[in-house]
Amino acid sequence: GLTRGIGVMSGTSLDGLDFAFCNFEATAEFKLLAFCHFPYPDEILKLLKIAPEVTGIELLKTEQVYSNFVAQKLVKFMKSLEHLPQFIACHGHTVFHQPESNFTFQMLNGNIVAAETGIPCIADFRRLDVALGGQGAPLVPVGDQILFSSYDACLNLGGFANASVKNSKGTYAAFDICPVNIAMNALAEKLGMSYDKDGIEAGKGQIVQSVLNQLNDLPFYALSGPKSLGREWLEREVSPLLDLISDERDALRTWVEHASVQIGRALKDVPERGKILCTGGGCHNTFLMKRIQEYTRAPVVIPKPEIVDFKEAIVFALLGKLRLEKKVNIYGHITGSHRNSISGCVYLPPVEN
């Protein structure tokens, strides 16, 4: 059976690549053998930021540069490992996510990764589900159900917050909640920082109640799941409201409160005796975590740092393993598609002559 694989995650917050080298004892148990974060160099960061606006040919050039970067970093990472992985599972970088128009695009040329590493690469995990009428998101709940089932809910604070919540029957509902780091980092950049460390700047601001009310009244929050968010929604619905606040610290403070309220609402069914596992970059923001705990009844548990930072990469390794074993790795009831699917495109390395 397949036991050893690398999961590669590239999030919407544009902080870089996360690699997790995992050994799966049985499908439900994993050991994180090695992990690494590679920040994006400025030239790649610039390309990724403008990717949604460029011509088709420029986008293909960007994909090539990005895929070469991923492949080179994988080769470097693999040199440090005791064993070679049996597969590499890559999320790719999301350029477009518009399931309501039946498309989503995670940029990555899996052929380049397979050719450069000599290891089978699985990529493009979302588009089959969109073809089946689903949102193509969220995908992490499969991992939450298989690898982290001792928790009543799993909350991830990445570019966007998403959660998987177990109900009394032991089945899961999962959905995107609201933007988190993607919104806070954009506000922090206006203050000349790449992010608001520990939420210090947000803590100095005042809540602008009128804008907070408008944010909380956005129609998306009233939808029942399955539902997912993309950068497009943030720019269309949220940015104009945040622009009403002239002081960036007040905008940050208002956003932290808004995100905490929405996360609390999303987790309202977790009982007091339950446990919420919290992972993702937002966990490092102590001010945000304090506000979230104010709105949840159950305790929010932050695991060891490598799980906080690499959980999504670990889950993508699991999705790749399931794909190669021809086992279901996307649950239709979570994404809103007609049925479960075995998703991901497999790129095989060149054959020895």
C-alpha positions in Angstrom: 0.0 0.0 0.0 0.9 3.6 -0.4 2.3 5.0 2.9 4.7 7.8 2.2 3.7 11.0 0.5 4.4 14.8 0.4 1.5 17.2 0.6 2.0 20.6 -0.9 -0.3 23.5 0.1 -0.3 27.0 -1.4 -2.8 29.2 0.3 -4.8 32.3 -0.7 -2.8 34.4 1.8 0.2 34.2 -0.5 2.7 33.4 2.2 4.4 30.6 0.4 4.5 26.8 0.0 4.0 24.3 2.8 5.5 20.8 2.4 4.5 17.9 4.7 6.1 14.5 4.3 3.8 12.0 5.9 3.8 8.3 6.7 0.3 6.9 6.9 0.3 3.8 9.2 -3.3 3.0 8.4 -5.4 5.4 6.5 -6.6 7.0 9.7 -3.2 7.4 11.3 -0.3 9.6 10.2 3.2 10.5 11.3 4.6 13.9 10.1 8.2 12.9 9.3 9.4 16.2 7.9 7.9 19.6 7.1 9.1 22.8 5.5 7.9 26.3 4.5 9.3 28.1 1.5 8.2 31.8 1.3 7.7 33.1 -2.2 10.4 35.3 -3.6 9.2 38.8 -4.6 9.2 38.1 -8.3 6.8 35.1 -7.9 4.7 37.0 -5.4 4.2 39.8 -7.9 3.2 37.3 -10.6 0.7 35.6 -8.3 -0.9 38.8 -7.2 -1.6 40.0 -10.8 -2.4 36.5 -12.2 -6.2 37.0 -12.2 -5.8 40.1 -14.4 -3.3 39.0 -17.1 -3.8 37.7 -20.7 -4.0 33.9 -21.3 -0.4 33.7 -22.6 0.9 35.6 -19.6 -1.0 33.3 -17.3 0.6 30.2 -18.9 4.0 31.8 -18.5 3.2 32.5 -14.8 2.1 28.8 -14.4 5.4 27.7 -15.9 7.5 29.9 -13.6 5.4 28.9 -10.6 5.5 25.1 -11.4 9.2 25.3 -11.8 9.6 27.0 -8.5 7.4 24.3 -6.8 9.4 21.5 -8.5 12.8 23.0 -7.6 11.8 23.4 -3.9 10.5 19.8 -3.9 13.8 18.5 -5.2 15.6 20.5 -2.5 13.2 19.2 0.2 13.5 15.6 -0.9 17.3 15.7 -0.6 16.8 16.1 3.2 14.5 13.0 3.5 15.6 9.6 4.6 13.2 7.9 2.1 11.8 9.1 -1.2 8.0 9.7 -1.2 5.8 7.4 -3.3 3.8 10.4 -4.5 3.5 14.1 -4.3 0.0 15.8 -3.9 -0.1 19.5 -4.8 -3.0 21.9 -4.2 -1.7 24.4 -6.7 -2.3 28.2 -6.5 -6.0 29.3 -6.8 -6.2 32.1 -9.4 -10.0 31.9 -10.0 -12.8 30.3 -7.9 -16.3 30.9 -9.3 -18.2 27.7 -8.8 -21.5 29.5 -9.5 -20.1 29.9 -13.1 -19.0 26.3 -13.0 -15.2 26.9 -12.9 -12.3 27.1 -10.5 -8.6 27.1 -11.4 -5.7 26.0 -9.2 -2.6 26.8 -11.2 0.1 24.1 -11.4 1.5 22.1 -14.2 1.8 18.6 -12.7 3.9 17.5 -15.7 6.7 19.8 -14.6 6.6 18.5 -11.0 6.6 14.8 -12.2 9.4 15.4 -14.7 11.7 17.3 -12.3 11.2 15.1 -9.2 10.7 11.7 -10.9 7.8 11.1 -8.5 4.1 10.8 -9.5 2.3 14.1 -8.9 -1.4 14.4 -8.1 -2.9 17.9 -8.7 -6.2 19.6 -9.8 -8.3 18.3 -6.9 -11.2 20.6 -7.3 -12.5 20.7 -10.9 -14.1 17.3 -11.0 -16.4 18.2 -8.1 -17.3 21.5 -9.8 -18.1 19.5 -13.0 -20.5 17.5 -10.8 -22.3 20.7 -9.7 -20.3 21.2 -6.4 -18.4 24.1 -5.0 -15.0 22.2 -5.3 -14.5 23.3 -1.7 -13.9 22.8 1.1 -11.7 19.7 0.7 -10.0 19.5 4.1 -13.1 18.0 5.9 -12.3 14.6 4.4 -9.0 14.8 6.4 -10.8 16.2 9.4 -13.1 13.2 9.4 -10.4 10.6 8.8 -7.4 12.0 10.7 -8.8 14.4 13.4 -12.1 12.7 14.4 -11.5 13.1 18.1 -12.6 16.8 17.8 -16.1 18.1 17.5 -15.1 20.7 15.1 -12.0 21.7 13.1 -11.5 25.4 12.4 -8.9 26.5 9.9 -7.8 30.1 9.9 -6.0 30.6 6.6 -6.7 33.2 3.9 -10.3 32.3 4.6 -11.7 30.7 7.7 -13.4 27.3 7.1 -14.7 24.7 9.5 -15.9 21.1 9.7 -18.5 20.5 12.4 -19.5 17.1 13.6 -23.2 16.6 14.3 -24.8 14.2 16.9 -24.9 11.4 14.3 -21.1 11.7 13.7 -21.4 13.1 10.2 -19.8 16.4 9.2 -21.0 19.7 7.8 -18.3 21.9 6.4 -18.2 25.3 4.8 -16.2 28.5 4.3 -17.0 31.0 7.0 -15.4 34.4 6.1 -12.1 35.9 4.9 -9.4 36.1 7.7 -5.8 36.5 6.8 -6.4 37.7 3.2 -8.4 40.7 4.6 -6.2 41.4 7.6 -2.9 41.2 5.7 -4.3 43.6 3.1 -5.1 46.1 5.9 -1.7 45.5 7.5 0.0 46.3 4.2 -1.5 49.8 4.3 0.3 50.2 7.6 3.6 49.1 5.9 3.6 45.5 7.4 3.1 42.2 5.7 0.8 41.1 8.6 -0.4 42.3 12.0 1.8 40.2 14.4 -0.2 39.0 17.4 -3.0 41.4 16.4 -1.2 44.2 18.1 -2.3 46.9 15.6 -5.9 45.6 15.7 -5.8 45.8 19.5 -5.1 49.5 19.2 -8.1 50.2 17.0 -11.8 51.0 17.8 -14.7 49.0 16.4 -16.7 51.0 13.9 -20.1 49.7 14.7 -22.0 50.8 11.6 -19.5 49.0 9.3 -19.5 46.0 11.6 -23.3 45.8 11.2 -23.1 46.0 7.4 -20.4 43.3 7.3 -22.5 41.0 9.5 -25.5 41.6 7.2 -23.8 40.5 4.0 -26.1 38.0 2.2 -23.4 35.2 2.1 -23.7 34.7 5.8 -27.4 34.0 5.7 -26.9 31.2 3.1 -27.0 27.6 4.4 -24.1 25.4 3.2 -22.5 24.1 1.1 -20.9 27.4 0.3 -17.4 28.7 -0.4 -15.6 32.0 -0.8 -13.0 33.3 -3.2 -11.0 36.5 -3.6 -13.6 37.8 -6.0 -16.3 37.9 -3.3 -13.9 39.8 -0.9 -13.2 42.5 -3.5 -16.8 42.9 -4.5 -18.6 42.7 -1.2 -16.1 43.5 1.6 -13.5 45.9 0.3 -16.0 48.7 -0.3 -17.3 48.5 3.3 -13.7 48.4 4.8 -12.9 51.5 2.6 -15.5 53.4 4.6 -13.1 53.3 7.6 -10.3 55.8 7.2 -8.1 54.5 10.1 -6.4 51.2 9.2 -6.2 50.1 12.9 -10.0 50.7 13.3 -10.5 48.7 10.1 -8.4 45.8 11.5 -10.2 46.0 14.9 -13.6 45.9 13.2 -12.5 43.0 10.9 -11.3 41.0 13.9 -14.6 41.4 15.6 -16.5 40.6 12.5 -14.6 37.4 11.8 -14.9 36.4 15.5 -18.7 36.9 15.4 -19.0 34.9 12.2 -16.8 32.1 13.4 -18.8 31.9 16.7 -22.1 31.7 14.7 -20.6 28.9 12.5 -19.6 26.9 15.6 -22.7 27.6 17.7 -23.7 23.9 17.6 -20.5 22.7 19.2 -21.5 21.8 22.8 -19.7 23.3 25.9 -18.1 19.9 26.6 -16.8 19.7 23.0 -13.4 20.5 21.6 -12.6 22.8 18.6 -9.3 22.1 16.9 -7.9 25.3 15.5 -5.1 25.5 12.9 -3.8 27.8 10.2 -1.8 31.0 10.3 -4.5 32.9 12.1 -3.8 30.9 15.2 -0.6 32.9 15.7 -2.7 36.1 16.1 -3.3 36.1 19.9 -5.7 39.0 19.8 -7.9 37.2 17.1 -7.8 34.0 19.1 -8.9 35.8 22.3 -11.9 37.3 20.4 -12.9 34.0 18.8 -13.0 32.3 22.2 -15.4 35.0 23.4 -17.9 33.9 20.9 -17.6 30.1 21.2 -18.9 27.9 24.1 -16.5 25.1 23.6 -12.8 25.5 24.3 -10.6 26.2 21.2 -7.6 23.9 21.2 -4.4 25.0 19.4 -2.2 21.9 18.7 1.5 21.7 18.4 3.0 24.3 15.9 3.7 21.9 13.1 0.1 20.8 13.0 -1.1 24.4 13.2 1.0 25.3 10.2 1.0 22.1 8.1 -2.4 20.5 8.7 -3.7 21.4 5.2 -0.5 20.1 3.6 -1.0 16.9 5.6 -4.6 16.6 4.4 -3.5 17.1 0.8 -1.1 14.2 1.2 -4.0 12.1 2.4 -6.2 13.2 -0.6 -3.3 12.1 -2.9 -3.0 8.7 -1.2 -6.8 8.2 -1.5 -6.8 9.2 -5.2 -4.1 6.7 -6.1 -5.9 4.0 -4.1 -9.0 4.9 -6.1 -10.9 5.7 -2.9 -13.4 8.6 -2.4 -11.6 11.8 -1.4 -14.4 14.4 -1.9 -17.7 14.1 -0.2 -20.6 15.5 -2.3 -22.8 16.3 0.7 -20.1 18.7 1.9 -19.3 20.4 -1.5 -22.9 20.4 -2.7 -22.2 18.1 -5.7 -24.5 15.3 -6.9 -22.2 12.6 -5.6 -18.9 11.6 -4.0 -15.8 11.5 -6.2 -12.3 10.3 -6.5 -10.6 13.5 -7.5 -7.2 14.7 -8.7 -5.3 14.3 -11.9 -2.3 12.0 -11.8 0.9 13.0 -13.7 3.4 10.1 -14.0 7.1 10.7 -14.3 8.9 9.9 -17.5 9.7 6.2 -18.1 13.4 5.1 -17.9 14.7 4.5 -21.4 
